[in-house]
Amino acid sequence: MDRVVIHGSCEVRAEEVANVAAAAPEFLAAVEREEGLVAYDLSWDIRNPNVLHLLEHWQSEDAYRVHTDQPHVHAWAQLMKGVAVAPLAAVKSRATAL
């Protein structure tokens, strides 16, 4: 079965970095309770501390689709929309489990 991997990044306005960092643990805790999650990571870029990187790994397309419709995902997307310099730039890939 193919797994789904999402990798992306988003630049946050400098004055909003602390707000995003404060909201991230609750968001991640909610994501980590979802079925079908393999891994979900958020990290700040070392070269540009205003850039937040995202790496998601889901067991299936179905698990990813269910994730995208969760209330905490919609709330996070609204937060990011309000603080981002530009929209999330992301790539969705399929990976075969070894």
Secondary structure, DSSP 4 states (H G I P E B T S, - for coil): -EEEEEEEEEEBPGGGHHHHHHHHHHHHHHHHTSTTEEEEEEEE-SS-TTEEEEEEEES-HHHHHHHHTSHHHHHHHHHHHHHBSSPPEEEEEEEE--
